[in-house]
Amino acid sequence: CVLQVQATKRADPQDLKTVFLKYANVVQDGEHYMTPKDFVQHYLGLHTQPQHNPKTVELIAGVADTTKDGLISFQEFLAFEAVLCAPDALFIVAFQLFDKTGTGNISFGIFILQVFPSVFCYCSLGPLSSRECT
Protein backbone atom coordinates (compact mmCIF):
# COMPACT_ATOMS: atom_id res chain seq x y z
CA CYS A 1 0.00 0.00 0.00
CA VAL A 2 1.43 3.37 -1.02
CA LEU A 3 0.21 6.51 0.65
CA GLN A 4 0.34 9.59 -1.52
CA VAL A 5 0.18 13.05 -0.02
CA GLN A 6 -0.93 15.82 -2.29
CA ALA A 7 -0.08 19.46 -1.90
CA THR A 8 -2.79 22.05 -2.37
CA LYS A 9 -2.45 24.14 -5.53
CA ARG A 10 -0.90 27.56 -4.87
CA ALA A 11 -2.96 30.68 -5.48
CA ASP A 12 -1.98 33.22 -8.11
CA PRO A 13 0.36 35.81 -6.49
CA GLN A 14 -1.52 38.69 -8.13
CA ASP A 15 -4.80 37.46 -6.67
CA LEU A 16 -3.12 37.19 -3.27
CA LYS A 17 -1.79 40.74 -3.63
CA THR A 18 -5.34 41.99 -4.23
CA VAL A 19 -6.59 40.17 -1.13
CA PHE A 20 -3.61 41.37 0.92
CA LEU A 21 -4.13 45.03 -0.05
CA LYS A 22 -7.81 44.78 0.85
CA TYR A 23 -6.89 44.07 4.50
CA ALA A 24 -3.50 45.80 4.90
CA ASN A 25 -4.13 49.03 6.81
CA VAL A 26 -0.56 50.12 7.58
CA VAL A 27 1.76 51.79 5.07
CA GLN A 28 5.43 52.32 5.97
CA ASP A 29 7.98 53.55 3.45
CA GLY A 30 5.54 52.83 0.63
CA GLU A 31 5.00 49.19 1.70
CA HIS A 32 1.66 47.85 2.92
CA TYR A 33 1.37 45.71 6.05
CA MET A 34 -1.34 43.90 7.98
CA THR A 35 -1.58 44.32 11.73
CA PRO A 36 -2.44 41.28 13.85
CA LYS A 37 -6.01 42.62 14.02
CA ASP A 38 -6.14 43.02 10.21
CA PHE A 39 -4.93 39.47 9.70
CA VAL A 40 -6.84 37.58 12.39
CA GLN A 41 -10.05 39.51 12.79
CA HIS A 42 -10.62 40.99 9.35
CA TYR A 43 -8.93 38.52 6.97
CA LEU A 44 -9.42 35.23 8.87
CA GLY A 45 -12.62 36.36 10.59
CA LEU A 46 -11.55 34.95 13.96
CA HIS A 47 -11.94 36.46 17.44
CA THR A 48 -14.25 39.21 16.23
CA GLN A 49 -16.37 39.41 19.37
CA PRO A 50 -15.92 42.57 21.50
CA GLN A 51 -14.57 40.57 24.45
CA HIS A 52 -11.81 38.88 22.42
CA ASN A 53 -8.43 38.30 23.99
CA PRO A 54 -5.84 40.57 22.28
CA LYS A 55 -3.04 38.17 23.25
CA THR A 56 -4.78 35.38 21.35
CA VAL A 57 -5.05 37.59 18.26
CA GLU A 58 -1.31 38.35 18.51
CA LEU A 59 -0.48 34.67 19.01
CA ILE A 60 -2.43 33.61 15.92
CA ALA A 61 -0.98 36.45 13.82
CA GLY A 62 2.50 35.37 14.92
CA VAL A 63 2.15 32.34 12.65
CA ALA A 64 2.31 34.61 9.60
CA ASP A 65 4.56 37.29 11.16
CA THR A 66 7.83 35.43 10.71
CA THR A 67 9.97 38.51 11.47
CA LYS A 68 8.09 38.95 14.77
CA ASP A 69 7.94 42.73 14.26
CA GLY A 70 4.18 42.99 14.83
CA LEU A 71 3.35 43.55 11.16
CA ILE A 72 2.71 41.12 8.31
CA SER A 73 4.31 42.04 4.99
CA PHE A 74 3.11 40.81 1.62
CA GLN A 75 6.12 38.46 1.48
CA GLU A 76 5.14 36.98 4.85
CA PHE A 77 1.55 36.66 3.61
CA LEU A 78 2.81 34.78 0.54
CA ALA A 79 4.96 32.53 2.72
CA PHE A 80 1.97 31.78 4.97
CA GLU A 81 -0.10 30.79 1.93
CA ALA A 82 2.75 28.52 0.81
CA VAL A 83 2.80 26.84 4.23
CA LEU A 84 -0.94 26.21 4.04
CA CYS A 85 -0.45 24.45 0.70
CA ALA A 86 2.17 22.05 2.10
CA PRO A 87 1.09 18.47 2.89
CA ASP A 88 2.16 18.87 6.53
CA ALA A 89 0.64 22.36 6.93
CA LEU A 90 -0.96 21.66 10.31
CA PHE A 91 2.35 20.66 11.87
CA ILE A 92 4.17 23.67 10.41
CA VAL A 93 1.47 26.10 11.56
CA ALA A 94 1.40 24.54 15.02
CA PHE A 95 5.18 24.92 15.31
CA GLN A 96 5.09 28.53 14.10
CA LEU A 97 2.38 29.27 16.64
CA PHE A 98 4.83 28.58 19.46
CA ASP A 99 8.00 29.97 17.82
CA LYS A 100 7.75 33.38 19.51
CA THR A 101 11.15 34.64 18.37
CA GLY A 102 11.17 33.43 14.78
CA THR A 103 14.40 31.49 15.33
CA GLY A 104 12.99 28.08 14.47
CA ASN A 105 13.42 26.91 18.06
CA ILE A 106 10.93 26.33 20.85
CA SER A 107 12.09 25.71 24.40
CA PHE A 108 10.34 22.94 26.28
CA GLY A 109 9.59 25.20 29.25
CA ILE A 110 7.96 27.90 27.13
CA PHE A 111 5.99 25.29 25.18
CA ILE A 112 4.64 23.71 28.36
CA LEU A 113 3.76 27.10 29.86
CA GLN A 114 1.88 28.13 26.70
CA VAL A 115 0.03 24.85 26.20
CA PHE A 116 -0.71 24.10 29.85
CA PRO A 117 -0.59 27.46 31.66
CA SER A 118 -2.88 26.40 34.49
CA VAL A 119 -0.95 23.20 35.23
CA PHE A 120 2.34 24.84 36.12
CA CYS A 121 3.05 27.93 38.15
CA TYR A 122 5.95 30.08 39.13
CA CYS A 123 6.56 30.16 42.83
CA SER A 124 9.38 30.65 45.29
CA LEU A 125 10.72 27.19 44.43
CA GLY A 126 11.31 28.12 40.75
CA PRO A 127 9.53 27.69 37.43
CA LEU A 128 7.90 24.43 36.44
CA SER A 129 7.98 23.16 40.00
CA SER A 130 5.64 20.35 40.87
CA ARG A 131 5.37 21.64 44.46
CA GLU A 132 2.58 23.81 45.71
CA CYS A 133 2.83 27.54 45.13
CA THR A 134 2.79 29.77 48.16
HELIX and SHEET records of a PDB file:
HELIX    1   1 PRO A   13  TYR A   23  1                                  11    
HELIX    2   2 PRO A   36  LYS A   37  1                                   2    
HELIX    3   3 ASP A   38  TYR A   43  3                                   6    
HELIX    4   4 PRO A   54  ALA A   61  1                                   8    
HELIX    5   5 PHE A   74  CYS A   85  1                                  12    
HELIX    6   6 ALA A   89  PHE A   98  1                                  10    
HELIX    7   7 PHE A  108  VAL A  115  1                                   8    
SHEET    1   A 3 VAL A  26  GLN A  28  0                                        
SHEET    2   A 3 GLU A  31  MET A  34 -1                                        
SHEET    3   A 3 ILE A  72  SER A  73 -1                                        
END                                                                             
